[in-house]
């Protein structure tokens, strides 16, 4: 026991130099174990806060709403006669009004109207090209040539509007027009080249 007291007596001067091990202990006790509300505790008096603190929280029971809350039966659907009567009141047609006659319906036996270029859009002295039946070919635009880093590429457009290209070495592919003055040439071998679009 004497040794213990001697050790504590020797430690007291050292604690005053280094610091007391009980520094801040009072604040810890004041913040955690005090009957008064600490500054770190959340404030509020709602029902949830009262329940968290373990206090009795007044809660009113949920009761049904008085009276009939459901709407009545839906109105009856209008009949066609009601709709016609309403339209007749809104847009009355005076008696004796003649309506324009529609052309007779075209059946499968009547020939289709002629297809061709209107004469007003042709230059003077030329006649519209005659089509030779269902297998007639539509004139294709002339091929154009664009310069690429692999050499000049010949661009052709087929009847469906799909563009393809042919390079001087014989490689072919499809053309995608970017819409900004350039086109992308995608070769069948996977090579992609960009080139200015022809004007």
C-alpha positions in Angstrom: 0.0 0.0 0.0 2.9 2.3 0.8 4.3 1.7 -2.6 1.0 2.6 -4.3 0.7 5.8 -2.4 4.4 6.6 -3.2 3.7 6.0 -6.9 0.7 8.3 -6.9 2.6 11.0 -5.1 5.4 10.8 -7.8 2.8 10.9 -10.6 1.0 14.0 -9.4 3.9 16.4 -10.3 4.3 14.8 -13.7 0.6 15.2 -14.4 0.8 18.9 -13.7 3.5 19.2 -16.3 2.1 17.0 -19.0 -1.7 17.5 -18.3 -4.3 16.0 -16.1 -5.9 12.8 -17.4 -9.2 14.3 -16.1 -9.1 17.3 -18.4 -12.4 17.5 -20.3 -14.0 14.9 -18.2 -16.4 17.4 -16.6 -17.5 18.5 -20.1 -18.1 14.9 -21.1 -20.2 14.2 -18.0 -22.1 17.5 -18.6 -22.9 16.7 -22.2 -24.0 13.1 -21.7 -25.2 12.6 -18.1 -26.9 15.7 -17.0 -30.6 16.4 -16.2 -30.4 19.6 -18.3 -30.7 19.6 -22.1 -27.2 19.8 -23.7 -26.4 22.0 -26.7 -25.7 19.0 -28.8 -29.1 17.4 -28.4 -31.7 17.9 -31.1 -34.4 20.3 -30.3 -38.1 19.8 -31.2 -41.4 18.9 -29.7 -43.0 16.8 -32.5 -44.6 13.4 -31.9 -41.6 11.6 -33.2 -39.2 13.6 -30.9 -41.5 12.8 -27.9 -41.4 9.1 -28.8 -37.6 9.1 -29.1 -37.3 10.7 -25.7 -39.7 8.0 -24.3 -42.3 10.5 -23.3 -46.0 10.1 -23.9 -47.0 11.3 -27.4 -50.6 12.4 -27.9 -52.0 10.8 -31.0 -55.5 11.3 -32.2 -57.1 8.1 -33.6 -57.9 8.0 -37.3 -61.7 8.1 -37.8 -63.7 7.7 -41.0 -64.8 10.9 -42.7 -68.4 11.6 -42.0 -71.0 11.5 -44.7 -70.9 9.7 -48.1 -67.5 10.3 -49.8 -68.2 8.3 -52.9 -69.5 10.0 -56.0 -73.0 9.2 -57.3 -73.7 6.9 -60.3 -72.1 8.1 -63.6 -74.3 9.8 -66.1 -75.8 7.6 -68.8 -73.8 7.4 -72.0 -75.3 9.5 -74.9 -76.8 7.5 -77.7 -76.1 8.2 -81.4 -79.5 9.9 -81.6 -78.5 12.3 -78.8 -75.2 13.0 -80.6 -76.9 13.7 -83.9 -79.4 15.9 -82.2 -76.6 18.0 -80.6 -74.7 18.3 -83.8 -77.9 19.3 -85.6 -78.4 22.1 -83.1 -74.8 23.3 -83.4 -74.5 23.2 -87.2 -77.9 23.3 -88.8 -77.9 22.8 -92.6 -80.5 25.0 -94.3 -82.9 23.0 -96.5 -82.2 23.0 -100.2 -78.4 23.1 -99.8 -76.6 21.1 -102.5 -73.4 19.4 -101.5 -70.6 19.0 -104.1 -70.6 15.6 -105.9 -67.6 13.4 -105.2 -65.9 11.7 -108.1 -67.0 8.0 -108.5 -64.8 5.6 -106.6 -62.0 4.0 -108.6 -62.3 0.3 -108.8 -59.7 -2.3 -109.8 -61.0 -2.3 -113.4 -60.4 1.4 -114.0 -56.9 2.4 -115.3 -54.6 4.5 -113.1 -54.0 8.1 -114.0 -51.0 8.7 -116.2 -47.7 9.2 -114.4 -45.2 11.7 -115.8 -43.6 15.1 -115.3 -46.1 18.0 -115.5 -45.6 19.9 -118.8 -45.2 23.2 -116.9 -42.0 22.1 -115.3 -40.3 21.1 -118.6 -38.2 23.5 -120.7 -39.9 24.6 -123.9 -39.4 22.3 -126.9 -39.0 19.1 -124.8 -41.6 16.4 -124.1 -41.9 14.4 -121.0 -40.1 11.0 -121.0 -42.4 8.1 -121.8 -42.4 5.3 -119.3 -42.4 1.9 -120.8 -44.7 0.1 -118.3 -44.0 -1.2 -114.8 -40.4 -2.2 -115.5 -39.3 1.2 -116.8 -36.1 2.4 -115.3 -35.9 5.8 -113.6 -32.9 7.9 -114.8 -30.1 7.8 -112.3 -27.9 10.7 -111.5 -24.4 10.7 -112.9 -21.6 9.4 -110.6 -19.5 11.9 -108.8 -15.8 11.8 -107.8 -14.5 12.9 -104.4 -10.9 13.0 -103.3 -9.9 10.9 -100.3 -6.6 10.1 -98.6 -6.7 6.7 -100.5 -7.3 8.4 -103.9 -10.3 9.5 -105.8 -13.6 7.7 -104.9 -16.4 7.3 -107.4 -19.8 7.8 -105.8 -22.9 6.2 -107.3 -26.5 6.4 -106.2 -28.9 3.5 -106.9 -32.6 3.6 -107.6 -33.4 3.5 -103.8 -31.2 6.5 -103.0 -28.4 4.4 -101.4 -25.0 5.7 -102.2 -22.0 3.4 -102.7 -18.4 4.1 -103.7 -15.6 2.5 -105.6 -11.9 3.2 -105.0 -9.1 3.0 -107.6 -7.9 -0.3 -106.1 -11.4 -1.9 -106.7 -12.5 -1.8 -103.0 -16.2 -0.8 -102.5 -18.4 0.2 -99.7 -21.3 2.4 -98.6 -21.5 6.2 -98.2 -23.1 8.0 -95.2 -23.8 11.7 -95.8 -23.2 13.5 -92.5 -25.2 16.6 -93.5 -22.5 19.0 -92.6 -20.6 19.1 -95.9 -18.8 15.8 -95.3 -19.4 12.2 -96.0 -18.2 9.0 -94.4 -17.0 6.2 -96.6 -17.4 2.8 -94.9 -15.6 0.1 -96.9 -16.6 -3.5 -97.0 -13.3 -4.4 -95.4 -14.1 -2.2 -92.4 -11.9 0.8 -93.3 -13.6 4.2 -92.6 -12.6 7.3 -94.6 -14.0 10.8 -94.4 -14.3 13.1 -97.4 -15.9 16.3 -98.4 -19.4 15.8 -99.9 -19.8 16.8 -103.6 -21.8 19.9 -104.3 
